């Protein structure tokens, strides 16, 4: 089934943030179980010891179990910050400083070629440009590099049938498409 798509959309800061979060989480996904277990153990032990020693050094009489729980909660806070807070500030800065993000994007997708027009220029891309593609609840992400993606908001498509057809087009042309 051959479908050509022409979509025009204005990226929002939320779209840029969503793509940054997806990229950050994708980085962690491959190693999350092994690294997660190791880091949880290290963080829990370091947090317990560090917090207990700090509270004792300042003369506090906080019980060791409370110090341990507080220390163990420190690692998830850092992980959440790395996945959600840091990408927020990066998206905010990118959105503020990139002229292309304040003008409409015009994309044309065909079986052979992708054409992209924006405020500062245009490009014709072969499907082989993209090493992987991901789908989030609100975006399609097309990756020309391992840690960089072009977001295409689902709201740019006229209806759910176009979204399904676009998803199939991407799966036909991008080897690593989820």
N, C-alpha and C positions, 0 to 999 in steps of 0.2 A: 504494500500500500504506500503510495507516494504522496507525501504532504509537504507543501511549501508553506512557511509561516512568515508573516511580516508582523512584528510587534514593535510598538513604540511605548516607552515608559520613562518615567522620571524616577530615578532612584531616590529613596529617602534615607536619612541617617539610620533609621531602623533596619533597612535592607543591608547597608554596609556593616552595621553591627552584627546582624544575623549571619552574614557570610563570614565575618571574623570569628565569631563563636564556633561556627561549624568547622572552620579550618583548625582552630585550636583544639577542639574536641577530637577531630579526625587524627591529629598528631598523636594524641594520647591513646586512642582506641587500640592501636596495634600492640602496645606494650602494657595496657592498663592493668591486666591481672597480675602479671609478674612484678612489674614495677610498683604497682599499687600495694601489693602485699609487703614487699621489701620496705617501701617508704612508710607505710603505716607502722610497721614494727620499729623502724628507726625513729620516726617522728614521735611515736608514743613513748619510747624509752627516753629519747632526748628531751621531749617535752616534760615528762614526769620529773626527770632528774634536774633539768634546768629550772623549771618553775619551783621545785622544792628547794633547791639551793638558793635561788633568788629570794624566796620568801623568808628563808632562814637567815640569809645575810642581812636583810633589812629589819630583822627582829620580829617578824610576823609569826603568829602561832597557828597558821592555817594547817589543818590536818593533811597528811601526805596524800590521802585518797582524793581530796578536793584538788590539791596541786596536780595530781596525776591526771584527773579528768580534764582540768583546764589545759594542761599541756597536750593531751591527746586531741583536744578540739582545735588546737592551733594548726595542725597539718591540713585538715579539711578546709579551714578558712583560707589558707594559702592556695590550695588547689582551686577552690572556687574563684578566688581572685584572679588566678592565672587564666582560667577558662572564661570568665564573664566580666570582670572589672577591667582588666588590662585591654581586652578587645573593645570595650566601650570607649575608653579614652582614645584608642587608636582610630576607631571609626569616627569619633567626633572631630578629631584633628584632620583626618583625611577628607571628611565631608566639608569641613570649613575651608580647606586650602586647595581643593581640586576643582578647577573650573568645569570639567566635564560632568561632575556630579550635580551641577545646578542647571543643566540643560537636558532636554530629552535625548534618550538613546533610541536609535532606530536599528533594529536587527532584522535580517532576512535569513531564514534557515531553509536550505534546500538539500536534496540528496548529495549534491556535489560540493556545496560551498556555503560559507556563512559570511554575510556582509554586515559590517558594523559601521554605523555613522554616528558621530557625536559632535559636540561643539568644536573640538580642536582638530578634527580630521576624520578619516574613514580607513577601513581595512577590509581586505578580503582574506578570509582564513579557510584553510582546508580542515576537514574534520580531524585529520591526523595531528593537527596542532594541539588537540586536547588529549592529555594523558589519562584523565579520569573525569567523571561527572558524579555529582551527588545531588540528592533531592532532600530538602527540608520541608517542613510544613508550609512555608511561604515562598521558597525560592528553589530554582534550579541553579546549581553551581557548576560551571565549566572551568576545569583546571588546565591552563596551558603550562603550569609549573607545579611542582610538588606542594608548595605552600602558598599558592596564589590562585584565586578563582574569580571568574566573571560572574556576578549574580544576575539572574534573569528572574524577576518576580513573577509568580504565577498569576498575579492580578493583570499582567499584560496580555494574557490570552482571553479570547472572547467568551469561552465557556469550558466546562469540564471535558468535553470531547476533544477540544484542541489540546488541552493539557495532556490527556492520555495519548493522543497522536504524537505530540512533541516528545513525550517520554519514550515512546517506541522508536522515534527517529534517533534520539540520542543513544539509546541502547544498541541500535544497529551500527552506529558509527564510532562510538567510544567504547573501547574494550573494557575498561574498568568503570562501569556505570552502575551505581546503586541508587 
